[in-house]
Amino acid sequence: MSIKSSLPELRVFIALAESGHFTRAAERLGVSQSTLSAALVKLERVLGTRLFDRHTRACRLTEAGAALLPEAHRLVAGWDQWVADARDFARLSRGRVTVAAPNAQCAMLLPQVMRRFQESFPGVRVLLHDVPENEVHTLVRNGAADLGIATQTEARTDLVTTVLDADEFVVVLRPDHPLAHKRGPLDWEDLCAHPLIGYLPGNPVRRLLEDHLGARGVTLSYAYEIGLPWTVMGLAREGLGVAVVTRTLQPLADWHQLVLRPVGRPPLARMLTLFRPPGGSPSPAVAAFRDVLLQAAGVAAG
């Protein structure tokens, strides 16, 4: 007999032990006396020992019954706690969500999403992995992260993907830079005469831009190749070059009092994508966080 199928019999055992009377135990459990008696007989048959000495409608624990009662309490209490914990997760009273994303999204997008989520589900803990973009897929694939945000590429993936937003490539520069006052949209060729600040070689965002521009016969040469957007903006603020970034960083550019200009006709963009592992459905907590994130990005949750 499994633990689950024995639980009703264990509850009968405990009720009888605590009341010492068949009628009172049956009333306490909301069952008939015949159902209660049958359950007790079944349990004693499985255990191979008598648990009670019967005296008309009253009963008294045998030596075996007295010895087994504490363990019965532990088993029933453990099961009840397990069920309560499971229901807490289903109601989002507790749980955990782990998200992996590049530092720009960790700074510009996810804090507001986390605030909205935790206002609705304060019992669920959100863990954030602030990592280089090329590590996001690995963390999601190996289960270290429930969700990931990264640039969509042409490479095939086994991960489940949802497009979040088109993140346009732009340039950021000082207000006194000549390109800040050029009439009309900038062209990528306009940048070639100026020192450029960009991401490190191999960065997915830079690699995507190079692929797009290569198809147009344009090659950018960078004076500074930087890993973090904060450093990119700092160099641009000091007039050391024109920063090639995406519109995600506009709040940071505004904070540095820099000018943001679109480039190209039509403009180029990378697609920010939400990833989760394949197979099965996400937990209630992960699904709820995903919905808040999609709402913040203006994407209909599905």
TORKOL-4160 file (C-alpha; in steps of 0.2 Angstrom, whole numbers, padded with zeros to 4 digits, m for minus):
302
<pt num="1" X="0000" Y="0000" Z="0000"/>
<pt num="2" X="0007" Y="0017" Z="m0005"/>
<pt num="3" X="0009" Y="0031" Z="0008"/>
<pt num="4" X="m0004" Y="0041" Z="m0002"/>
<pt num="5" X="m0017" Y="0027" Z="m0001"/>
<pt num="6" X="m0013" Y="0024" Z="0017"/>
<pt num="7" X="m0017" Y="0042" Z="0023"/>
<pt num="8" X="m0035" Y="0040" Z="0026"/>
<pt num="9" X="m0032" Y="0025" Z="0037"/>
<pt num="10" X="m0018" Y="0034" Z="0046"/>
<pt num="11" X="m0030" Y="0048" Z="0049"/>
<pt num="12" X="m0043" Y="0036" Z="0056"/>
<pt num="13" X="m0029" Y="0028" Z="0067"/>
<pt num="14" X="m0024" Y="0045" Z="0074"/>
<pt num="15" X="m0042" Y="0051" Z="0077"/>
<pt num="16" X="m0046" Y="0035" Z="0086"/>
<pt num="17" X="m0031" Y="0036" Z="0097"/>
<pt num="18" X="m0035" Y="0054" Z="0102"/>
<pt num="19" X="m0053" Y="0051" Z="0105"/>
<pt num="20" X="m0053" Y="0033" Z="0112"/>
<pt num="21" X="m0071" Y="0031" Z="0105"/>
<pt num="22" X="m0077" Y="0025" Z="0088"/>
<pt num="23" X="m0092" Y="0037" Z="0087"/>
<pt num="24" X="m0082" Y="0052" Z="0092"/>
<pt num="25" X="m0068" Y="0048" Z="0079"/>
<pt num="26" X="m0081" Y="0045" Z="0065"/>
<pt num="27" X="m0089" Y="0062" Z="0069"/>
<pt num="28" X="m0072" Y="0071" Z="0069"/>
<pt num="29" X="m0068" Y="0064" Z="0052"/>
<pt num="30" X="m0085" Y="0066" Z="0045"/>
<pt num="31" X="m0087" Y="0047" Z="0040"/>
<pt num="32" X="m0099" Y="0033" Z="0046"/>
<pt num="33" X="m0094" Y="0021" Z="0059"/>
<pt num="34" X="m0094" Y="0007" Z="0047"/>
<pt num="35" X="m0082" Y="0016" Z="0035"/>
<pt num="36" X="m0070" Y="0020" Z="0050"/>
<pt num="37" X="m0070" Y="0002" Z="0056"/>
<pt num="38" X="m0066" Y="m0004" Z="0039"/>
<pt num="39" X="m0052" Y="0008" Z="0037"/>
<pt num="40" X="m0045" Y="0002" Z="0054"/>
<pt num="41" X="m0046" Y="m0016" Z="0049"/>
<pt num="42" X="m0038" Y="m0012" Z="0032"/>
<pt num="43" X="m0023" Y="m0003" Z="0041"/>
<pt num="44" X="m0021" Y="m0017" Z="0054"/>
<pt num="45" X="m0021" Y="m0030" Z="0040"/>
<pt num="46" X="m0007" Y="m0021" Z="0030"/>
<pt num="47" X="0003" Y="m0018" Z="0046"/>
<pt num="48" X="0000" Y="m0036" Z="0052"/>
<pt num="49" X="m0003" Y="m0031" Z="0070"/>
<pt num="50" X="m0018" Y="m0025" Z="0081"/>
<pt num="51" X="m0017" Y="m0006" Z="0085"/>
<pt num="52" X="m0032" Y="m0006" Z="0097"/>
<pt num="53" X="m0041" Y="m0016" Z="0110"/>
<pt num="54" X="m0060" Y="m0014" Z="0107"/>
<pt num="55" X="m0072" Y="m0012" Z="0121"/>
<pt num="56" X="m0090" Y="m0010" Z="0113"/>
<pt num="57" X="m0088" Y="0007" Z="0105"/>
<pt num="58" X="m0073" Y="0012" Z="0115"/>
<pt num="59" X="m0055" Y="0007" Z="0111"/>
<pt num="60" X="m0038" Y="0008" Z="0119"/>
<pt num="61" X="m0021" Y="0008" Z="0110"/>
<pt num="62" X="m0011" Y="m0008" Z="0111"/>
<pt num="63" X="0007" Y="m0008" Z="0114"/>
<pt num="64" X="0011" Y="m0008" Z="0095"/>
<pt num="65" X="m0002" Y="0005" Z="0093"/>
<pt num="66" X="0006" Y="0017" Z="0106"/>
<pt num="67" X="0023" Y="0014" Z="0098"/>
<pt num="68" X="0017" Y="0017" Z="0080"/>
<pt num="69" X="0007" Y="0033" Z="0084"/>
<pt num="70" X="0021" Y="0046" Z="0084"/>
<pt num="71" X="0027" Y="0040" Z="0067"/>
<pt num="72" X="0009" Y="0041" Z="0061"/>
<pt num="73" X="0008" Y="0059" Z="0067"/>
<pt num="74" X="0024" Y="0063" Z="0058"/>
<pt num="75" X="0019" Y="0055" Z="0041"/>
<pt num="76" X="0002" Y="0064" Z="0041"/>
<pt num="77" X="0009" Y="0080" Z="0046"/>
<pt num="78" X="0023" Y="0078" Z="0033"/>
<pt num="79" X="0010" Y="0075" Z="0019"/>
<pt num="80" X="m0001" Y="0089" Z="0024"/>
<pt num="81" X="0014" Y="0101" Z="0024"/>
<pt num="82" X="0020" Y="0095" Z="0007"/>
<pt num="83" X="0002" Y="0098" Z="0000"/>
<pt num="84" X="0002" Y="0115" Z="0008"/>
<pt num="85" X="0019" Y="0119" Z="0000"/>
<pt num="86" X="0013" Y="0114" Z="m0017"/>
<pt num="87" X="m0003" Y="0124" Z="m0015"/>
<pt num="88" X="0008" Y="0139" Z="m0010"/>
<pt num="89" X="0018" Y="0137" Z="m0026"/>
<pt num="90" X="0002" Y="0136" Z="m0037"/>
<pt num="91" X="m0005" Y="0152" Z="m0028"/>
<pt num="92" X="0012" Y="0160" Z="m0030"/>
<pt num="93" X="0013" Y="0163" Z="m0012"/>
<pt num="94" X="0031" Y="0156" Z="m0013"/>
<pt num="95" X="0043" Y="0151" Z="m0027"/>
<pt num="96" X="0058" Y="0157" Z="m0036"/>
<pt num="97" X="0062" Y="0164" Z="m0054"/>
<pt num="98" X="0079" Y="0165" Z="m0061"/>
<pt num="99" X="0083" Y="0177" Z="m0075"/>
<pt num="100" X="0099" Y="0179" Z="m0086"/>
<pt num="101" X="0101" Y="0195" Z="m0096"/>
<pt num="102" X="0115" Y="0206" Z="m0102"/>
<pt num="103" X="0119" Y="0221" Z="m0091"/>
<pt num="104" X="0110" Y="0234" Z="m0101"/>
<pt num="105" X="0093" Y="0224" Z="m0099"/>
<pt num="106" X="0097" Y="0221" Z="m0081"/>
<pt num="107" X="0099" Y="0239" Z="m0078"/>
<pt num="108" X="0086" Y="0247" Z="m0090"/>
<pt num="109" X="0072" Y="0234" Z="m0092"/>
<pt num="110" X="0072" Y="0221" Z="m0078"/>
<pt num="111" X="0071" Y="0232" Z="m0062"/>
<pt num="112" X="0054" Y="0239" Z="m0067"/>
<pt num="113" X="0048" Y="0222" Z="m0071"/>
<pt num="114" X="0054" Y="0215" Z="m0055"/>
<pt num="115" X="0046" Y="0229" Z="m0045"/>
<pt num="116" X="0029" Y="0226" Z="m0054"/>
<pt num="117" X="0031" Y="0207" Z="m0051"/>
<pt num="118" X="0035" Y="0208" Z="m0033"/>
<pt num="119" X="0021" Y="0220" Z="m0029"/>
<pt num="120" X="0009" Y="0207" Z="m0035"/>
<pt num="121" X="0019" Y="0191" Z="m0029"/>
<pt num="122" X="0029" Y="0197" Z="m0014"/>
<pt num="123" X="0032" Y="0179" Z="m0009"/>
<pt num="124" X="0041" Y="0174" Z="m0025"/>
<pt num="125" X="0060" Y="0177" Z="m0025"/>
<pt num="126" X="0068" Y="0184" Z="m0041"/>
<pt num="127" X="0086" Y="0180" Z="m0045"/>
<pt num="128" X="0095" Y="0190" Z="m0058"/>
<pt num="129" X="0111" Y="0184" Z="m0067"/>
<pt num="130" X="0119" Y="0200" Z="m0075"/>
<pt num="131" X="0131" Y="0192" Z="m0088"/>
<pt num="132" X="0139" Y="0195" Z="m0105"/>
<pt num="133" X="0126" Y="0192" Z="m0118"/>
<pt num="134" X="0135" Y="0176" Z="m0125"/>
<pt num="135" X="0132" Y="0167" Z="m0109"/>
<pt num="136" X="0113" Y="0169" Z="m0108"/>
<pt num="137" X="0109" Y="0154" Z="m0119"/>
<pt num="138" X="0121" Y="0143" Z="m0109"/>
<pt num="139" X="0113" Y="0148" Z="m0092"/>
<pt num="140" X="0095" Y="0144" Z="m0099"/>
<pt num="141" X="0100" Y="0128" Z="m0108"/>
<pt num="142" X="0109" Y="0121" Z="m0093"/>
<pt num="143" X="0094" Y="0125" Z="m0081"/>
<pt num="144" X="0104" Y="0139" Z="m0071"/>
<pt num="145" X="0091" Y="0151" Z="m0077"/>
<pt num="146" X="0072" Y="0149" Z="m0080"/>
<pt num="147" X="0072" Y="0164" Z="m0093"/>
<pt num="148" X="0085" Y="0173" Z="m0103"/>
<pt num="149" X="0085" Y="0189" Z="m0113"/>
<pt num="150" X="0097" Y="0190" Z="m0128"/>
<pt num="151" X="0098" Y="0196" Z="m0146"/>
<pt num="152" X="0090" Y="0185" Z="m0159"/>
<pt num="153" X="0102" Y="0178" Z="m0171"/>
<pt num="154" X="0100" Y="0167" Z="m0187"/>
<pt num="155" X="0107" Y="0152" Z="m0178"/>
<pt num="156" X="0095" Y="0138" Z="m0174"/>
<pt num="157" X="0091" Y="0135" Z="m0156"/>
<pt num="158" X="0082" Y="0122" Z="m0146"/>
<pt num="159" X="0076" Y="0135" Z="m0134"/>
<pt num="160" X="0058" Y="0142" Z="m0134"/>
<pt num="161" X="0058" Y="0160" Z="m0140"/>
<pt num="162" X="0047" Y="0175" Z="m0139"/>
<pt num="163" X="0052" Y="0191" Z="m0148"/>
<pt num="164" X="0051" Y="0206" Z="m0135"/>
<pt num="165" X="0056" Y="0221" Z="m0145"/>
<pt num="166" X="0065" Y="0228" Z="m0160"/>
<pt num="167" X="0080" Y="0238" Z="m0153"/>
<pt num="168" X="0087" Y="0250" Z="m0166"/>
<pt num="169" X="0105" Y="0254" Z="m0168"/>
<pt num="170" X="0109" Y="0272" Z="m0165"/>
<pt num="171" X="0125" Y="0283" Z="m0162"/>
<pt num="172" X="0127" Y="0293" Z="m0146"/>
<pt num="173" X="0139" Y="0308" Z="m0146"/>
<pt num="174" X="0142" Y="0325" Z="m0137"/>
<pt num="175" X="0130" Y="0339" Z="m0141"/>
<pt num="176" X="0145" Y="0349" Z="m0149"/>
<pt num="177" X="0150" Y="0335" Z="m0161"/>
<pt num="178" X="0148" Y="0339" Z="m0179"/>
<pt num="179" X="0137" Y="0324" Z="m0182"/>
<pt num="180" X="0125" Y="0330" Z="m0169"/>
<pt num="181" X="0120" Y="0345" Z="m0180"/>
<pt num="182" X="0120" Y="0336" Z="m0197"/>
<pt num="183" X="0103" Y="0339" Z="m0206"/>
<pt num="184" X="0093" Y="0323" Z="m0209"/>
<pt num="185" X="0096" Y="0305" Z="m0204"/>
<pt num="186" X="0114" Y="0300" Z="m0203"/>
<pt num="187" X="0121" Y="0287" Z="m0215"/>
<pt num="188" X="0133" Y="0273" Z="m0209"/>
<pt num="189" X="0146" Y="0280" Z="m0221"/>
<pt num="190" X="0145" Y="0297" Z="m0211"/>
<pt num="191" X="0153" Y="0288" Z="m0196"/>
<pt num="192" X="0169" Y="0282" Z="m0205"/>
<pt num="193" X="0177" Y="0299" Z="m0204"/>
<pt num="194" X="0176" Y="0299" Z="m0185"/>
<pt num="195" X="0183" Y="0289" Z="m0170"/>
<pt num="196" X="0171" Y="0275" Z="m0166"/>
<pt num="197" X="0167" Y="0267" Z="m0149"/>
<pt num="198" X="0159" Y="0250" Z="m0149"/>
<pt num="199" X="0157" Y="0233" Z="m0141"/>
<pt num="200" X="0171" Y="0220" Z="m0140"/>
<pt num="201" X="0174" Y="0209" Z="m0155"/>
<pt num="202" X="0163" Y="0193" Z="m0153"/>
<pt num="203" X="0149" Y="0203" Z="m0144"/>
<pt num="204" X="0132" Y="0197" Z="m0152"/>
<pt num="205" X="0126" Y="0214" Z="m0154"/>
<pt num="206" X="0142" Y="0220" Z="m0163"/>
<pt num="207" X="0142" Y="0204" Z="m0173"/>
<pt num="208" X="0124" Y="0206" Z="m0179"/>
<pt num="209" X="0128" Y="0224" Z="m0184"/>
<pt num="210" X="0144" Y="0219" Z="m0194"/>
<pt num="211" X="0134" Y="0206" Z="m0203"/>
<pt num="212" X="0120" Y="0219" Z="m0208"/>
<pt num="213" X="0133" Y="0232" Z="m0213"/>
<pt num="214" X="0144" Y="0219" Z="m0222"/>
<pt num="215" X="0129" Y="0215" Z="m0234"/>
<pt num="216" X="0129" Y="0234" Z="m0238"/>
<pt num="217" X="0147" Y="0235" Z="m0241"/>
<pt num="218" X="0151" Y="0245" Z="m0225"/>
<pt num="219" X="0165" Y="0241" Z="m0213"/>
<pt num="220" X="0167" Y="0251" Z="m0197"/>
<pt num="221" X="0184" Y="0253" Z="m0189"/>
<pt num="222" X="0183" Y="0256" Z="m0170"/>
<pt num="223" X="0195" Y="0267" Z="m0160"/>
<pt num="224" X="0189" Y="0259" Z="m0144"/>
<pt num="225" X="0182" Y="0242" Z="m0141"/>
<pt num="226" X="0173" Y="0241" Z="m0124"/>
<pt num="227" X="0164" Y="0227" Z="m0114"/>
<pt num="228" X="0152" Y="0238" Z="m0104"/>
<pt num="229" X="0140" Y="0251" Z="m0109"/>
<pt num="230" X="0144" Y="0262" Z="m0095"/>
<pt num="231" X="0162" Y="0264" Z="m0101"/>
<pt num="232" X="0156" Y="0267" Z="m0119"/>
<pt num="233" X="0145" Y="0281" Z="m0113"/>
<pt num="234" X="0159" Y="0288" Z="m0102"/>
<pt num="235" X="0171" Y="0289" Z="m0117"/>
<pt num="236" X="0158" Y="0297" Z="m0128"/>
<pt num="237" X="0154" Y="0310" Z="m0114"/>
<pt num="238" X="0173" Y="0315" Z="m0115"/>
<pt num="239" X="0172" Y="0317" Z="m0133"/>
<pt num="240" X="0184" Y="0302" Z="m0137"/>
<pt num="241" X="0172" Y="0296" Z="m0151"/>
<pt num="242" X="0155" Y="0292" Z="m0157"/>
<pt num="243" X="0147" Y="0277" Z="m0148"/>
<pt num="244" X="0138" Y="0264" Z="m0159"/>
<pt num="245" X="0125" Y="0256" Z="m0147"/>
<pt num="246" X="0106" Y="0252" Z="m0147"/>
<pt num="247" X="0091" Y="0263" Z="m0142"/>
<pt num="248" X="0090" Y="0253" Z="m0125"/>
<pt num="249" X="0104" Y="0264" Z="m0119"/>
<pt num="250" X="0094" Y="0280" Z="m0121"/>
<pt num="251" X="0091" Y="0283" Z="m0103"/>
<pt num="252" X="0110" Y="0281" Z="m0100"/>
<pt num="253" X="0114" Y="0293" Z="m0114"/>
<pt num="254" X="0101" Y="0306" Z="m0107"/>
<pt num="255" X="0109" Y="0304" Z="m0090"/>
<pt num="256" X="0126" Y="0309" Z="m0098"/>
<pt num="257" X="0118" Y="0323" Z="m0107"/>
<pt num="258" X="0123" Y="0315" Z="m0124"/>
<pt num="259" X="0114" Y="0316" Z="m0141"/>
<pt num="260" X="0106" Y="0301" Z="m0148"/>
<pt num="261" X="0105" Y="0300" Z="m0167"/>
<pt num="262" X="0097" Y="0286" Z="m0178"/>
<pt num="263" X="0107" Y="0280" Z="m0192"/>
<pt num="264" X="0103" Y="0273" Z="m0209"/>
<pt num="265" X="0088" Y="0272" Z="m0220"/>
<pt num="266" X="0080" Y="0261" Z="m0216"/>
<pt num="267" X="0087" Y="0259" Z="m0198"/>
<pt num="268" X="0095" Y="0243" Z="m0193"/>
<pt num="269" X="0089" Y="0234" Z="m0177"/>
<pt num="270" X="0092" Y="0219" Z="m0167"/>
<pt num="271" X="0078" Y="0209" Z="m0160"/>
<pt num="272" X="0078" Y="0207" Z="m0141"/>
<pt num="273" X="0071" Y="0189" Z="m0138"/>
<pt num="274" X="0065" Y="0180" Z="m0122"/>
<pt num="275" X="0071" Y="0162" Z="m0120"/>
<pt num="276" X="0066" Y="0148" Z="m0109"/>
<pt num="277" X="0071" Y="0129" Z="m0109"/>
<pt num="278" X="0061" Y="0117" Z="m0121"/>
<pt num="279" X="0050" Y="0104" Z="m0115"/>
<pt num="280" X="0035" Y="0106" Z="m0103"/>
<pt num="281" X="0027" Y="0121" Z="m0096"/>
<pt num="282" X="0035" Y="0134" Z="m0085"/>
<pt num="283" X="0031" Y="0134" Z="m0067"/>
<pt num="284" X="0017" Y="0146" Z="m0061"/>
<pt num="285" X="0030" Y="0158" Z="m0055"/>
<pt num="286" X="0040" Y="0158" Z="m0071"/>
<pt num="287" X="0024" Y="0160" Z="m0081"/>
<pt num="288" X="0019" Y="0175" Z="m0071"/>
<pt num="289" X="0035" Y="0184" Z="m0072"/>
<pt num="290" X="0036" Y="0180" Z="m0091"/>
<pt num="291" X="0018" Y="0188" Z="m0093"/>
<pt num="292" X="0024" Y="0204" Z="m0083"/>
<pt num="293" X="0039" Y="0205" Z="m0094"/>
<pt num="294" X="0030" Y="0204" Z="m0110"/>
<pt num="295" X="0017" Y="0217" Z="m0104"/>
<pt num="296" X="0031" Y="0229" Z="m0100"/>
<pt num="297" X="0038" Y="0226" Z="m0117"/>
<pt num="298" X="0021" Y="0229" Z="m0125"/>
<pt num="299" X="0020" Y="0210" Z="m0131"/>
<pt num="300" X="0003" Y="0201" Z="m0129"/>
<pt num="301" X="0006" Y="0186" Z="m0117"/>
<pt num="302" X="0002" Y="0170" Z="m0124"/>
